Amino acid sequence: DFHYVEGIDVLNDINLHIQPGQNVALVGSTGAGKSTMVTLIHRFADVTGGRITVDGYDIRHVTRRSLAGQMSMVLQEPYLFSGSVADNIRYAHEDATDEEVVEAAKTVGAHDFIVELDLGYNTVLAERGVNISVGQRQLLSFARAIVGDPRIIILDEATANIDTHTEVLIQQALKKVLQGRTSIVIAHRLSTVRNADNIIVLDKGRLAEMGTHEELLGESGVYSRLYAVNYGLDSNGKDGGAAVRTRSAASLPHRENGDDPQPLGGLAPQPADD
């Protein structure tokens, strides 16, 4: 549970478990609680009832630094500062080597456009990255997300209008970013929703439905209605490595090569005064 004001719950009785390595989409209308849920998982705020666990650890009992080392968040509007491309990629992972920065950029398909810039990885970006395109900014944010090799990716999918070629690059990059990791996506795009391993539907701060795209369309419930409204479909919905657990609260381990979930490792106990 979570509230900003006593007695007015923003999230209520959310109880779920995300399997290791799953790609999970959070779906719901504006104000349903999607962003709040992600805020709590990343521990920008603490739950007011129940608990969230990462690999069995209550996240309130580990340091924020160690938790952040296991997670990366990709925002709709990536924060880029006035500094070199390389420094922007290694943001939050200042110890990343030049080789690791380049490898991350290559993985997400950003390397080609970077080396075409006047000074390559040493090119200085303007504040907010306004001297590169929207799509290029998104690719840099993907490279930043994986340079520290996180086990968990939290993604607020971008909704900006971009050209078809860039859209293809971003979708290809997204697949590589999410591969082998537990991912939680605030979904705005049809492709992500359809391909998610599990879709969590929030409605007015409660867990309304959960299942695959096909399962939820067949239920003719909240998801089916949202899908019809957002994608212009008829009333039947036809075209016209980690685990998260919330116990009215979440757990996020990582799985590799189909093995049983393994501890994330690197989580440090929370000092009493943190």
LINBEL-V60427 format. One record per pair of residues at least 6 apart in sequence whose ideal C-beta (glycine too) atoms are under 6 Angstrom apart, sorted by the first residue. I is the first residue (numbers start at 1). J is the second residue. D is the distance in Angstrom with one decimal. If there is no record, write none. Layout:
<<I/J/D> <I/J/D>>
//
This chain:
<<1/9/5.8> <1/12/5.6> <1/48/5.7> <1/49/3.2> <1/50/5.7> <1/248/6.0> <2/10/5.2> <2/11/4.4> <2/47/5.4> <2/48/5.3> <3/9/4.9> <3/10/5.8> <3/48/5.4> <9/205/5.9> <10/33/5.9> <10/36/5.2> <10/205/5.5> <11/33/4.9> <11/36/5.8> <11/205/4.9> <12/205/5.1> <12/206/5.5> <13/248/5.1> <14/207/5.3> <14/246/4.9> <15/246/5.7> <15/247/6.0> <15/248/5.3> <16/246/5.2> <17/245/4.5> <18/24/5.2> <18/243/5.6> <18/244/3.3> <19/243/5.5> <20/241/5.5> <20/242/5.5> <20/243/4.8> <20/253/4.9> <20/254/5.7> <20/255/3.6> <20/261/4.3> <21/182/5.9> <21/241/4.8> <21/255/4.4> <22/197/4.4> <22/198/5.9> <23/178/5.6> <23/183/4.9> <23/196/5.2> <23/197/5.0> <24/184/5.3> <24/198/4.9> <25/185/5.1> <25/187/3.9> <25/192/5.8> <25/193/5.3> <25/196/3.9> <25/199/4.8> <26/34/4.5> <26/186/5.1> <26/200/5.3> <27/187/5.6> <27/199/5.7> <27/201/5.1> <28/34/5.3> <28/202/3.7> <28/203/6.0> <32/202/4.1> <32/203/5.7> <33/202/4.8> <33/205/4.6> <34/186/4.9> <34/202/5.9> <38/154/5.4> <39/45/5.5> <40/47/5.7> <41/250/5.7> <42/73/5.9> <43/59/5.2> <43/67/5.9> <46/60/5.7> <50/247/5.4> <50/248/3.9> <50/249/3.3> <51/58/5.1> <51/247/5.9> <51/249/3.9> <52/59/5.2> <52/246/5.9> <52/249/5.4> <52/250/4.2> <53/245/5.5> <53/251/4.2> <54/252/4.7> <55/253/4.4> <55/263/5.2> <55/264/4.6> <57/267/5.4> <59/67/5.8> <61/270/4.7> <62/267/4.6> <62/268/5.9> <62/270/5.2> <63/268/4.7> <63/270/5.6> <63/274/6.0> <66/266/5.8> <66/267/4.9> <66/268/4.0> <69/266/5.7> <70/150/6.0> <70/151/5.2> <70/152/5.8> <70/264/5.2> <71/150/5.5> <71/152/4.5> <72/145/4.0> <72/150/4.3> <72/153/5.6> <73/154/4.5> <74/141/5.3> <74/145/5.0> <74/155/4.6> <75/156/5.3> <76/156/4.9> <76/158/5.0> <78/137/5.2> <78/141/3.5> <80/88/5.3> <80/125/5.5> <80/128/5.8> <80/129/3.5> <82/127/4.7> <84/122/5.2> <84/124/5.7> <85/114/5.6> <85/121/5.0> <85/123/5.3> <86/101/5.1> <86/121/4.2> <89/101/4.9> <89/143/4.9> <89/144/5.1> <89/147/5.8> <90/96/4.2> <90/101/5.6> <90/147/6.0> <91/144/5.7> <93/147/5.3> <93/148/4.2> <96/147/5.0> <100/147/5.9> <104/143/4.3> <104/146/5.3> <104/147/4.1> <105/111/4.4> <105/114/5.8> <105/143/4.6> <107/176/5.4> <108/139/5.6> <108/142/4.1> <108/143/5.0> <108/173/4.0> <108/176/5.9> <109/169/5.3> <109/173/5.0> <110/139/4.0> <110/140/5.9> <110/143/5.1> <113/136/5.7> <114/121/5.9> <117/123/4.1> <129/137/4.6> <134/160/5.0> <134/162/5.6> <135/162/4.9> <135/166/3.4> <138/158/5.6> <138/170/5.6> <139/173/5.8> <142/173/4.9> <142/177/5.0> <145/177/6.0> <146/177/5.7> <151/241/5.1> <151/242/5.0> <151/254/4.1> <151/264/5.4> <152/182/4.9> <152/242/4.9> <152/252/5.2> <153/178/6.0> <153/181/5.2> <153/183/4.4> <154/184/5.0> <155/185/4.6> <156/186/4.5> <157/185/6.0> <157/187/5.9> <157/188/4.7> <157/189/5.6> <159/188/4.9> <180/241/5.7> <181/241/5.3> <182/241/5.5> <182/242/3.3> <182/252/5.4> <185/192/5.7> <187/193/4.9> <190/231/5.8> <194/213/4.8> <199/216/5.9> <200/210/5.3> <201/208/4.7> <201/209/4.0> <201/222/5.2> <201/223/4.7> <203/222/5.1> <208/222/4.6> <209/216/5.7> <209/221/5.4> <209/222/5.7> <209/223/5.4> <216/223/3.9> <217/224/5.4> <217/237/4.0> <224/237/4.9> <227/237/5.4> <232/240/5.6> <233/240/5.5> <234/240/5.3> <241/254/2.8> <241/255/5.0> <242/252/3.5> <242/253/4.8> <242/254/4.6> <243/251/4.9> <243/252/5.6> <243/253/4.7> <243/261/5.9> <244/250/4.0> <244/251/5.9> <244/252/4.7> <245/251/3.3> <253/261/3.9> <254/264/5.9> <255/261/5.4>>
//
